[in-house]
Amino acid sequence: MLSVVPSLALLLTLSACREDFTACESDMVGCHEVDGGRYLSVAPEDADGPMPALVYFHGYSSSASAQVRKSWVEDDLQARGWLSVFPDGMDNTWSHDGSPSDERDEIAFLDAVMADVAERWEVSAFHGSGFSQGASMAWYAACYRGDAFTAFFPASGSFWEPLPESCAGGPVHLRHTHGTSDGTFPLEGRGIGLSYRQGDTYDGMAFWREQNGCGETPDREEVEGEVTCGIWDTCEAGRELRFCLHDGGHSSADDWMTQNLDWVEGL
């Protein structure tokens, strides 16, 4: 994916965040402490009235501060008037179900982040996304807090084993993107050490089809740039699923965020 060199002001802001997260505030990036952790925010330059918010979970070994450098923050989210929210994992990882880490109750942390965001800004709707292990977090957010979000669009990560038996937060709108050559989080899942296992994404999508009351086979298919999406849009719950595959590895496809936002805004 394309990247941009961060501006000096952004670098100085990120440096301040690392040194004193609670004191860091600027016109570009906000740094916020809540119960259980912290998050970064990037608001539209001309925010006026209600706006959609994206809660984006970073991947394993990454951080919230690394996400504000992504080109799609400015090119897609800010350009469309979206608020960007980047929760920070503890020790650069997440303690979701099945994870080797158990440092924090991530759903309680998510609740604290969303409550703080709602106090600071007028949010019209929350959406969830993430990459790799952050995508897994988005799947668990959909499972446990799906009714607080409008839609989810994760990439390259899904449930870990054992998969949930049910989800109080479902049904949900979900567009999942994955590379068929992904070796870091394979579509079929893989073991992590001796005790943990990334889940099978095909099984995970079957779980969401059941939650949404969808048929086994897609209602139709669409080619969107690099990805081919199986689409379930006649589900009993009135929620849409998209399972979008590309030929690449552990990466999101080109124009991934643009495609996601186009999809959400068309629901």
C-alpha positions in Angstrom: 0.0 0.0 0.0 1.1 3.6 -0.5 2.6 5.5 2.4 3.5 9.1 3.0 6.4 10.7 4.9 4.9 12.2 8.0 5.2 16.0 8.4 7.5 17.5 11.0 4.5 18.7 13.1 3.1 15.1 13.1 6.5 13.7 14.1 6.8 16.2 17.0 3.3 15.3 18.1 4.0 11.6 18.1 7.3 12.2 20.0 5.3 14.1 22.6 2.8 11.3 22.8 5.6 8.8 23.5 7.1 11.0 26.2 3.9 12.1 27.9 0.8 10.6 26.4 -1.7 12.4 28.7 -0.3 15.8 27.9 -0.2 15.4 24.1 -2.7 17.6 22.3 -2.4 19.3 18.9 -4.6 20.4 16.0 -3.6 17.2 14.1 -3.4 14.4 16.7 -5.2 14.0 20.0 -3.8 11.7 22.7 -6.2 10.5 25.3 -6.1 8.4 28.5 -9.1 6.3 29.6 -9.6 3.5 32.0 -7.4 0.6 31.0 -5.2 2.4 28.4 -5.0 5.1 25.8 -6.0 6.0 22.3 -5.1 8.5 19.5 -7.5 10.5 17.5 -7.4 12.4 14.2 -10.3 14.7 13.5 -11.3 16.3 10.2 -9.9 19.8 9.8 -13.4 21.3 9.4 -15.4 19.1 11.7 -18.9 20.7 12.0 -21.8 18.7 13.4 -22.2 14.9 13.6 -19.6 12.8 11.9 -18.9 9.1 11.5 -16.0 7.6 13.5 -13.7 4.7 12.7 -12.3 2.7 15.5 -9.2 1.1 14.0 -7.1 -1.6 15.9 -3.4 -1.9 14.9 -1.7 -5.2 14.2 0.6 -7.3 16.4 3.9 -5.5 17.3 2.5 -2.2 16.0 0.9 0.7 17.8 -1.6 3.5 17.6 1.0 6.1 16.7 2.1 4.0 13.7 -1.4 4.2 12.3 -1.7 8.0 12.1 1.1 7.8 9.4 -1.1 5.8 7.1 -2.0 7.6 3.9 -5.6 6.7 4.1 -6.1 8.6 7.3 -5.8 11.9 5.4 -6.6 10.8 1.9 -9.8 8.8 2.8 -11.0 9.4 6.3 -10.3 13.1 6.8 -11.2 13.8 3.2 -14.7 12.4 3.8 -15.1 14.0 7.2 -14.5 10.9 9.3 -13.1 10.9 12.8 -10.2 8.4 13.2 -9.8 6.6 16.6 -6.8 4.4 17.2 -6.8 2.4 20.5 -3.4 1.3 21.7 -2.7 -2.3 22.5 -0.8 -3.1 25.7 2.8 -4.1 24.8 1.8 -3.9 21.1 -0.6 -6.8 21.3 -4.2 -7.5 22.2 -5.8 -9.7 24.9 -8.8 -10.9 22.9 -10.3 -14.4 23.3 -7.7 -17.0 22.4 -4.8 -14.6 22.5 -1.5 -15.5 24.2 -1.8 -12.2 26.1 -4.2 -11.7 29.0 -3.1 -8.3 30.3 -6.4 -6.4 29.8 -10.2 -6.8 29.4 -10.2 -5.5 25.8 -14.0 -5.1 25.7 -14.1 -3.0 28.8 -11.3 -0.9 27.3 -13.2 -0.5 24.1 -16.3 0.6 26.1 -14.1 3.3 27.8 -12.7 4.5 24.5 -16.1 4.8 22.8 -17.6 6.6 25.8 -14.7 9.1 25.8 -15.0 9.6 22.1 -18.7 10.3 22.4 -18.1 12.9 25.1 -15.5 14.7 23.0 -17.2 14.7 19.6 -20.7 14.5 18.1 -20.5 11.0 16.5 -23.2 10.0 14.0 -22.1 6.3 13.9 -19.2 4.1 14.9 -17.5 1.7 12.6 -14.8 -0.9 13.4 -11.7 -2.1 11.5 -8.2 -3.4 11.9 -5.4 -5.3 10.3 -4.0 -8.7 11.3 -4.4 -9.2 15.1 -6.2 -5.8 15.0 -8.7 -7.4 12.6 -9.2 -10.1 15.1 -10.0 -7.4 17.6 -12.5 -6.0 15.2 -14.2 -9.4 14.9 -14.5 -9.6 18.7 -15.8 -6.1 18.9 -18.4 -7.2 16.3 -19.2 -10.2 18.5 -19.5 -8.5 21.8 -20.4 -4.9 20.9 -21.8 -5.2 17.3 -25.0 -3.4 18.3 -22.9 -0.2 19.1 -21.4 -0.1 15.6 -22.9 0.4 12.1 -20.4 -1.8 10.2 -17.0 -3.5 10.3 -14.3 -3.9 7.7 -11.3 -5.8 8.9 -8.4 -7.3 6.9 -6.1 -10.3 7.3 -7.3 -11.6 10.7 -10.3 -13.2 12.2 -11.5 -15.1 15.3 -9.0 -17.3 17.2 -9.8 -20.8 18.4 -12.1 -21.7 20.0 -14.5 -19.7 17.9 -17.4 -18.2 19.8 -20.6 -20.3 20.1 -22.8 -17.2 19.9 -22.4 -13.4 19.7 -24.6 -11.0 21.8 -23.6 -8.1 19.5 -24.7 -9.7 16.2 -26.0 -9.7 13.5 -23.6 -7.2 11.8 -22.7 -5.6 8.6 -19.2 -6.9 7.9 -16.8 -6.7 4.9 -13.8 -8.9 5.4 -10.7 -8.8 3.1 -8.0 -11.4 3.1 -5.1 -12.5 0.9 -5.2 -16.1 -0.4 -1.4 -16.3 0.0 -1.3 -15.0 3.5 1.2 -17.0 5.5 1.1 -14.9 8.7 -2.7 -15.3 9.3 -3.6 -18.0 6.8 -7.2 -18.3 5.7 -7.2 -21.8 7.2 -5.6 -20.5 10.5 -2.4 -21.7 12.1 -0.9 -22.6 15.4 1.0 -20.1 17.5 3.3 -22.0 19.8 1.8 -25.1 21.4 -1.3 -23.6 23.1 -2.8 -21.0 20.7 -4.3 -21.1 17.3 -5.5 -18.5 14.8 -9.0 -19.5 13.6 -10.1 -20.6 10.2 -11.5 -17.6 8.5 -13.8 -19.7 6.3 -15.4 -21.1 9.5 -15.5 -17.6 10.9 -17.5 -16.3 7.9 -19.8 -19.3 8.2 -20.4 -18.3 11.8 -21.4 -14.8 10.7 -23.7 -16.2 8.0 -25.5 -18.1 10.7 -25.7 -15.0 12.9 -27.1 -13.0 10.1 -29.4 -15.7 8.7 -27.6 -15.9 5.3 -27.5 -18.7 2.8 -24.4 -20.9 2.4 -23.5 -19.5 -1.1 -23.2 -15.8 -1.9 -26.1 -14.1 -3.5 -23.7 -12.6 -6.0 -20.0 -11.8 -6.7 -18.4 -8.5 -7.6 -14.8 -7.7 -8.6 -13.6 -4.5 -6.8 -10.1 -3.6 -8.0 -7.8 -6.4 -6.8 -10.4 -8.2 -4.8 -13.3 -10.5 -5.7 -16.1 -10.3 -3.1 -18.7 -12.9 -2.3 -21.8 -10.9 -1.3 -24.6 -11.9 1.0 -27.2 -9.1 0.8 -30.5 -10.9 1.2 -29.9 -12.2 4.8 -32.8 -12.6 7.2 -31.3 -10.1 9.6 -31.1 -7.3 7.0 -27.3 -7.1 7.4 -24.8 -7.6 4.6 -21.7 -9.7 4.5 -18.9 -9.4 2.1 -15.9 -11.9 1.9 -13.3 -10.2 -0.3 -10.2 -12.2 -1.5 -7.1 -11.0 -3.3 -4.0 -13.0 -4.6 -1.6 -11.3 -2.2 -0.1 -12.2 1.2 -0.5 -10.6 4.6 -1.5 -7.2 3.4 -4.6 -5.2 2.6 -5.3 -4.6 -1.1 -4.7 -1.3 -2.9 -7.6 1.1 -2.4 -8.7 -1.0 0.5 -9.9 1.9 2.7 -11.6 3.6 -0.3 -13.5 0.4 -1.1 -14.5 0.0 2.5 -15.8 3.6 2.9 -17.6 3.4 -0.5 -19.3 0.2 0.8 -20.3 1.7 4.2 -21.7 4.8 2.7 -23.8 2.7 0.2 -25.4 0.6 2.9 
